[in-house]
């Protein structure tokens, strides 16, 4: 465990038909465990929280081991320096908001009161401490659950899809609250989600999980932009992925052949000898479309609009060049859609910026 890490996890857990085997660290900021349902994200969180016991492994929180199977060490949940929030707030209906937040906290009365006022202010709940949980909205109940987790001042906060049962506006508001609180308090947060937009909005670090294994982990922006395999790329929302053959490599630049079309890829390229099979891809929002004629600049060509799908403030364009089987998806915001007047014409110039193209190993 590095000096800057708040959490170090290396655990294995077997069930009939499923095995979890993960190892990762988390530091200050939000580490998102992302993957499809059943991938092992929530099980990982439950192991960290002490709600499940691993078969083998070690978990260290803030420098203190809480699980070490070799030493037969297992610290119970209530003694771990963590706060936990699940999808359902789990508030006790017979207690007030204030008593829910302080439930189980063993502190002198004055200190407990001071901490209560602190978290109420932090989460915009001031004046609500005497109210019953039954009188609160869904968003307010989840704020109370978050306050209950924070009042103990843990170095590590565990969140298991805490906003998924709320409407879109409440989710957006609480995500913003979480980012602010994480920064203000210097917390390490492990956040479980299967929502790609939520992962985009929250993650400082990203851990991609599938079938009990970590497929890729690292700084979130780099992981979203440089997935390690085509499979990870698809999980992260990539649509434009095409098999290609490496033609030439010169330092950071690689030329690939894509069904007779040459493309230049610049930077972060998969080292591949000439003739090697690769997959080349680009995120839909990184593709450029414009009017006029193609210039001599790399990776520009004409394409015909075959489908326009509008989704409120964004739109997806599907385009196909006159030759070959290449099919492109482009994502545009409302402003770009209006300026380009996309619905008025079929023929467009497509540009694939070399620095936004990404090479991955060919699928076997």
KOLMARSE-212159 format. One record per residue (C-alpha): x, y, z; residue in one letter; chain. Coordinates in steps of 0.05 Angstrom, whole numbers, padded with zeros to 5 digits, always signed. Layout:
<nodes>
NODE       u       v       w  rest  kette
NODE       X       Y       Z     A      A
...
</nodes>
This chain:
<nodes>
NODE       u       v       w  rest  kette
NODE  +00000  +00000  +00000     X      A
NODE  +00029  +00067  -00020     X      A
NODE  +00034  +00124  +00030     X      A
NODE  -00021  +00163  -00006     X      A
NODE  -00070  +00105  -00009     X      A
NODE  -00129  +00103  +00040     X      A
NODE  -00151  +00034  +00018     X      A
NODE  -00114  -00028  -00007     X      A
NODE  -00156  -00088  -00027     X      A
NODE  -00131  -00157  -00049     X      A
NODE  -00186  -00209  -00040     X      A
NODE  -00216  -00272  -00068     X      A
NODE  -00285  -00299  -00056     X      A
NODE  -00317  -00360  -00087     X      A
NODE  -00390  -00378  -00096     X      A
NODE  -00419  -00434  -00139     X      A
NODE  -00412  -00409  -00210     X      A
NODE  -00376  -00345  -00191     X      A
NODE  -00308  -00324  -00166     X      A
NODE  -00286  -00254  -00146     X      A
NODE  -00211  -00239  -00150     X      A
NODE  -00195  -00165  -00146     X      A
NODE  -00137  -00121  -00124     X      A
NODE  -00137  -00045  -00125     X      A
NODE  -00122  +00016  -00083     X      A
NODE  -00161  +00080  -00071     X      A
NODE  -00136  +00148  -00049     X      A
NODE  -00169  +00216  -00037     X      A
NODE  -00223  +00230  -00088     X      A
NODE  -00275  +00185  -00119     X      A
NODE  -00257  +00115  -00143     X      A
NODE  -00314  +00087  -00184     X      A
NODE  -00324  +00012  -00189     X      A
NODE  -00359  +00006  -00257     X      A
NODE  -00389  -00055  -00290     X      A
NODE  -00452  -00090  -00310     X      A
NODE  -00500  -00121  -00260     X      A
NODE  -00471  -00184  -00230     X      A
NODE  -00399  -00165  -00243     X      A
NODE  -00378  -00166  -00170     X      A
NODE  -00378  -00091  -00154     X      A
NODE  -00426  -00094  -00095     X      A
NODE  -00394  -00158  -00068     X      A
NODE  -00327  -00121  -00068     X      A
NODE  -00358  -00064  -00028     X      A
NODE  -00390  -00113  +00021     X      A
NODE  -00322  -00146  +00032     X      A
NODE  -00291  -00078  +00047     X      A
NODE  -00348  -00061  +00094     X      A
NODE  -00342  -00127  +00131     X      A
NODE  -00411  -00151  +00111     X      A
NODE  -00379  -00211  +00076     X      A
NODE  -00315  -00250  +00092     X      A
NODE  -00265  -00264  +00036     X      A
NODE  -00238  -00334  +00027     X      A
NODE  -00167  -00306  +00021     X      A
NODE  -00137  -00237  +00020     X      A
NODE  -00121  -00173  +00056     X      A
NODE  -00156  -00106  +00065     X      A
NODE  -00120  -00046  +00094     X      A
NODE  -00158  +00019  +00111     X      A
NODE  -00120  +00082  +00129     X      A
NODE  -00058  +00041  +00144     X      A
NODE  -00094  -00008  +00190     X      A
NODE  -00107  -00081  +00168     X      A
NODE  -00180  -00099  +00177     X      A
NODE  -00175  -00166  +00140     X      A
NODE  -00116  -00213  +00134     X      A
NODE  -00134  -00285  +00123     X      A
NODE  -00063  -00310  +00133     X      A
NODE  -00063  -00280  +00203     X      A
NODE  -00136  -00298  +00214     X      A
NODE  -00151  -00225  +00224     X      A
NODE  -00222  -00200  +00213     X      A
NODE  -00245  -00134  +00243     X      A
NODE  -00322  -00130  +00250     X      A
NODE  -00359  -00075  +00210     X      A
NODE  -00373  -00030  +00269     X      A
NODE  -00298  -00024  +00284     X      A
NODE  -00276  -00007  +00214     X      A
NODE  -00261  +00066  +00199     X      A
NODE  -00314  +00072  +00144     X      A
NODE  -00380  +00103  +00127     X      A
NODE  -00429  +00064  +00083     X      A
NODE  -00489  +00087  +00043     X      A
NODE  -00532  +00038  +00003     X      A
NODE  -00586  +00048  -00050     X      A
NODE  -00640  +00049  +00004     X      A
NODE  -00627  +00099  +00060     X      A
NODE  -00644  +00049  +00115     X      A
NODE  -00669  +00103  +00164     X      A
NODE  -00703  +00082  +00229     X      A
NODE  -00775  +00109  +00223     X      A
NODE  -00786  +00115  +00299     X      A
NODE  -00726  +00161  +00307     X      A
NODE  -00718  +00234  +00287     X      A
NODE  -00670  +00257  +00233     X      A
NODE  -00620  +00278  +00285     X      A
NODE  -00625  +00213  +00324     X      A
NODE  -00617  +00173  +00259     X      A
NODE  -00553  +00211  +00243     X      A
NODE  -00524  +00200  +00313     X      A
NODE  -00548  +00128  +00321     X      A
NODE  -00493  +00085  +00350     X      A
NODE  -00444  +00144  +00357     X      A
NODE  -00411  +00141  +00426     X      A
NODE  -00388  +00212  +00441     X      A
NODE  -00399  +00263  +00497     X      A
NODE  -00465  +00300  +00487     X      A
NODE  -00433  +00367  +00469     X      A
NODE  -00386  +00336  +00418     X      A
NODE  -00443  +00295  +00387     X      A
NODE  -00486  +00358  +00381     X      A
NODE  -00429  +00396  +00349     X      A
NODE  -00417  +00341  +00298     X      A
NODE  -00492  +00337  +00283     X      A
NODE  -00496  +00411  +00269     X      A
NODE  -00434  +00405  +00225     X      A
NODE  -00462  +00350  +00180     X      A
NODE  -00531  +00382  +00178     X      A
NODE  -00500  +00446  +00151     X      A
NODE  -00454  +00408  +00104     X      A
NODE  -00512  +00372  +00071     X      A
NODE  -00565  +00427  +00072     X      A
NODE  -00607  +00394  +00126     X      A
NODE  -00604  +00450  +00178     X      A
NODE  -00670  +00455  +00217     X      A
NODE  -00692  +00385  +00200     X      A
NODE  -00662  +00347  +00259     X      A
NODE  -00729  +00339  +00295     X      A
NODE  -00768  +00316  +00234     X      A
NODE  -00789  +00244  +00222     X      A
NODE  -00757  +00208  +00163     X      A
NODE  -00828  +00194  +00138     X      A
NODE  -00837  +00268  +00123     X      A
NODE  -00774  +00273  +00079     X      A
NODE  -00768  +00268  +00004     X      A
NODE  -00725  +00213  -00026     X      A
NODE  -00667  +00262  -00037     X      A
NODE  -00672  +00287  +00035     X      A
NODE  -00672  +00216  +00062     X      A
NODE  -00609  +00199  +00023     X      A
NODE  -00576  +00263  +00049     X      A
NODE  -00592  +00239  +00120     X      A
NODE  -00561  +00171  +00104     X      A
NODE  -00499  +00207  +00078     X      A
NODE  -00497  +00251  +00141     X      A
NODE  -00501  +00188  +00184     X      A
NODE  -00441  +00160  +00147     X      A
NODE  -00401  +00225  +00152     X      A
NODE  -00414  +00243  +00225     X      A
NODE  -00362  +00191  +00247     X      A
NODE  -00310  +00227  +00204     X      A
NODE  -00285  +00164  +00169     X      A
NODE  -00226  +00167  +00122     X      A
NODE  -00263  +00121  +00074     X      A
NODE  -00335  +00127  +00048     X      A
NODE  -00368  +00068  +00012     X      A
NODE  -00427  +00082  -00033     X      A
NODE  -00467  +00026  -00067     X      A
NODE  -00509  +00058  -00123     X      A
NODE  -00538  +00108  -00072     X      A
NODE  -00574  +00152  -00123     X      A
NODE  -00603  +00100  -00171     X      A
NODE  -00673  +00101  -00140     X      A
NODE  -00679  +00177  -00147     X      A
NODE  -00704  +00218  -00205     X      A
NODE  -00655  +00251  -00253     X      A
NODE  -00655  +00320  -00222     X      A
NODE  -00643  +00293  -00152     X      A
NODE  -00588  +00248  -00177     X      A
NODE  -00553  +00307  -00210     X      A
NODE  -00560  +00349  -00147     X      A
NODE  -00533  +00295  -00101     X      A
NODE  -00475  +00279  -00148     X      A
NODE  -00454  +00352  -00144     X      A
NODE  -00461  +00350  -00068     X      A
NODE  -00417  +00288  -00065     X      A
NODE  -00362  +00319  -00107     X      A
NODE  -00363  +00382  -00064     X      A
NODE  -00362  +00343  +00002     X      A
NODE  -00307  +00297  -00022     X      A
NODE  -00263  +00357  -00039     X      A
NODE  -00280  +00395  +00025     X      A
NODE  -00266  +00337  +00072     X      A
NODE  -00209  +00304  +00033     X      A
NODE  -00244  +00237  +00034     X      A
NODE  -00229  +00173  -00004     X      A
NODE  -00294  +00148  -00035     X      A
NODE  -00308  +00081  -00068     X      A
NODE  -00371  +00089  -00110     X      A
NODE  -00406  +00030  -00143     X      A
NODE  -00447  +00041  -00206     X      A
NODE  -00469  +00008  -00270     X      A
NODE  -00488  +00076  -00300     X      A
NODE  -00437  +00100  -00351     X      A
NODE  -00459  +00174  -00346     X      A
NODE  -00452  +00170  -00270     X      A
NODE  -00382  +00141  -00277     X      A
NODE  -00364  +00197  -00326     X      A
NODE  -00390  +00251  -00278     X      A
NODE  -00360  +00225  -00213     X      A
NODE  -00297  +00185  -00225     X      A
NODE  -00228  +00210  -00209     X      A
NODE  -00204  +00139  -00215     X      A
NODE  -00240  +00083  -00252     X      A
NODE  -00239  +00008  -00239     X      A
NODE  -00274  -00032  -00294     X      A
NODE  -00301  -00098  -00267     X      A
NODE  -00330  -00158  -00304     X      A
NODE  -00345  -00229  -00280     X      A
NODE  -00307  -00219  -00216     X      A
NODE  -00243  -00192  -00249     X      A
NODE  -00214  -00123  -00259     X      A
NODE  -00207  -00111  -00334     X      A
NODE  -00174  -00042  -00328     X      A
NODE  -00161  +00011  -00276     X      A
NODE  -00129  +00079  -00273     X      A
NODE  -00141  +00153  -00277     X      A
NODE  -00212  +00161  -00303     X      A
NODE  -00201  +00209  -00361     X      A
NODE  -00144  +00166  -00388     X      A
NODE  -00183  +00101  -00380     X      A
NODE  -00243  +00129  -00417     X      A
NODE  -00198  +00155  -00473     X      A
NODE  -00150  +00096  -00477     X      A
NODE  -00185  +00030  -00462     X      A
NODE  -00139  -00030  -00461     X      A
NODE  -00182  -00075  -00505     X      A
NODE  -00242  -00070  -00552     X      A
NODE  -00285  -00105  -00500     X      A
NODE  -00268  -00052  -00447     X      A
NODE  -00280  +00002  -00500     X      A
NODE  -00351  -00025  -00512     X      A
NODE  -00365  -00026  -00437     X      A
NODE  -00343  +00047  -00434     X      A
NODE  -00390  +00067  -00490     X      A
NODE  -00346  +00064  -00552     X      A
NODE  -00385  +00049  -00616     X      A
NODE  -00334  +00066  -00670     X      A
NODE  -00289  +00005  -00669     X      A
NODE  -00261  -00026  -00732     X      A
NODE  -00212  -00083  -00749     X      A
NODE  -00151  -00057  -00786     X      A
NODE  -00080  -00076  -00806     X      A
NODE  -00018  -00037  -00785     X      A
NODE  +00020  -00011  -00847     X      A
NODE  +00076  +00033  -00820     X      A
NODE  +00100  +00060  -00753     X      A
NODE  +00144  +00120  -00744     X      A
NODE  +00156  +00140  -00671     X      A
NODE  +00089  +00159  -00640     X      A
NODE  +00052  +00154  -00707     X      A
NODE  +00022  +00092  -00738     X      A
NODE  -00012  +00085  -00806     X      A
NODE  -00066  +00032  -00810     X      A
NODE  -00106  +00004  -00868     X      A
NODE  -00181  +00002  -00856     X      A
NODE  -00212  -00036  -00914     X      A
NODE  -00170  +00002  -00965     X      A
NODE  -00174  +00069  -00927     X      A
NODE  -00109  +00093  -00895     X      A
NODE  -00115  +00126  -00826     X      A
NODE  -00061  +00161  -00786     X      A
NODE  -00060  +00147  -00711     X      A
NODE  -00018  +00193  -00667     X      A
NODE  +00004  +00181  -00596     X      A
NODE  -00014  +00126  -00546     X      A
NODE  -00012  +00074  -00602     X      A
NODE  -00010  -00001  -00591     X      A
NODE  +00060  -00023  -00613     X      A
NODE  +00045  -00066  -00674     X      A
NODE  +00093  -00089  -00729     X      A
NODE  +00073  -00077  -00802     X      A
NODE  +00021  -00128  -00822     X      A
NODE  -00003  -00137  -00751     X      A
NODE  -00078  -00139  -00737     X      A
NODE  -00107  -00086  -00692     X      A
NODE  -00172  -00052  -00675     X      A
NODE  -00176  +00023  -00686     X      A
NODE  -00229  +00065  -00651     X      A
NODE  -00252  +00135  -00635     X      A
NODE  -00305  +00160  -00586     X      A
NODE  -00368  +00187  -00620     X      A
NODE  -00360  +00256  -00589     X      A
NODE  -00289  +00263  -00616     X      A
NODE  -00309  +00256  -00690     X      A
NODE  -00312  +00322  -00728     X      A
NODE  -00363  +00336  -00783     X      A
NODE  -00364  +00398  -00827     X      A
NODE  -00387  +00424  -00894     X      A
NODE  -00345  +00436  -00956     X      A
NODE  -00293  +00391  -00987     X      A
NODE  -00242  +00345  -00956     X      A
NODE  -00174  +00376  -00947     X      A
NODE  -00106  +00342  -00954     X      A
NODE  -00104  +00338  -00877     X      A
NODE  -00101  +00266  -00850     X      A
NODE  -00164  +00226  -00840     X      A
NODE  -00214  +00269  -00877     X      A
NODE  -00264  +00239  -00924     X      A
NODE  -00335  +00248  -00950     X      A
NODE  -00392  +00209  -00918     X      A
NODE  -00467  +00206  -00927     X      A
NODE  -00516  +00215  -00869     X      A
NODE  -00558  +00152  -00863     X      A
NODE  -00593  +00165  -00797     X      A
NODE  -00605  +00223  -00748     X      A
NODE  -00628  +00206  -00678     X      A
NODE  -00646  +00263  -00631     X      A
NODE  -00642  +00255  -00555     X      A
NODE  -00663  +00321  -00525     X      A
NODE  -00601  +00364  -00521     X      A
NODE  -00557  +00316  -00561     X      A
NODE  -00562  +00278  -00626     X      A
NODE  -00528  +00217  -00657     X      A
NODE  -00510  +00218  -00731     X      A
NODE  -00496  +00154  -00769     X      A
NODE  -00454  +00164  -00831     X      A
NODE  -00425  +00119  -00885     X      A
NODE  -00371  +00135  -00936     X      A
NODE  -00387  +00119  -01009     X      A
NODE  -00337  +00062  -01012     X      A
NODE  -00328  +00005  -00963     X      A
NODE  -00367  -00020  -00903     X      A
NODE  -00345  +00033  -00854     X      A
NODE  -00402  +00059  -00810     X      A
NODE  -00391  +00118  -00764     X      A
NODE  -00429  +00146  -00705     X      A
NODE  -00421  +00219  -00686     X      A
NODE  -00449  +00252  -00624     X      A
NODE  -00466  +00326  -00628     X      A
NODE  -00492  +00376  -00578     X      A
NODE  -00553  +00419  -00592     X      A
NODE  -00512  +00481  -00610     X      A
NODE  -00470  +00444  -00661     X      A
NODE  -00532  +00412  -00690     X      A
NODE  -00564  +00480  -00701     X      A
NODE  -00502  +00514  -00729     X      A
NODE  -00488  +00457  -00778     X      A
NODE  -00563  +00450  -00797     X      A
NODE  -00552  +00376  -00801     X      A
NODE  -00622  +00358  -00824     X      A
NODE  -00615  +00400  -00888     X      A
NODE  -00564  +00357  -00924     X      A
NODE  -00539  +00286  -00932     X      A
NODE  -00466  +00295  -00953     X      A
NODE  -00414  +00314  -00900     X      A
NODE  -00339  +00316  -00891     X      A
NODE  -00317  +00272  -00833     X      A
NODE  -00251  +00283  -00796     X      A
NODE  -00220  +00233  -00749     X      A
NODE  -00166  +00272  -00711     X      A
NODE  -00103  +00228  -00708     X      A
NODE  -00092  +00243  -00635     X      A
NODE  -00163  +00219  -00618     X      A
NODE  -00157  +00153  -00654     X      A
NODE  -00136  +00095  -00610     X      A
NODE  -00105  +00028  -00627     X      A
NODE  -00121  -00036  -00588     X      A
NODE  -00101  -00109  -00596     X      A
NODE  -00143  -00147  -00647     X      A
NODE  -00198  -00190  -00618     X      A
NODE  -00185  -00265  -00620     X      A
</nodes>
